[in-house]
Amino acid sequence: MQIDIQSHDFTNSKALAVYAGRRLRFALAHAGDHVWRVAMDLTYVNDRQGEIGQYCRVQVMMDRAATVVVEDIEADIYRAIDRAADRAGRTVMRRLARQSVDHGKKLTHETEIRIET
């Protein structure tokens, strides 16, 4: 699995990328070899009231399944990363469970994640 993290306009983007990578690996650990690429985009956005929020978008590309896209906006970027990674992990597992029922395959929890950055 390849993880790409893009952070725009954040002062400590290296530490943020390390944190985000760790959260994504944990959230997607059970998906293992079904996920081939994950892209995360972190940036600032203005909401409707004119307040600045911190935006996290996660795209999970999987074998033989549609791409999972999760977005979250929070006041704290670490909270946005946590929520987006957790939701992405749950969505991927739900999609894989549906796929295994459709194809009669079992999901294993003994998968290894390889990270290329």
Summary of the structure (lengths in Angstrom):
residues: 117
radius of gyration: 14.9
end to end distance: 9.9
largest distance: 49.8
contacts: 344
relative contact order: 0.22
helix: 38%
strand: 32%
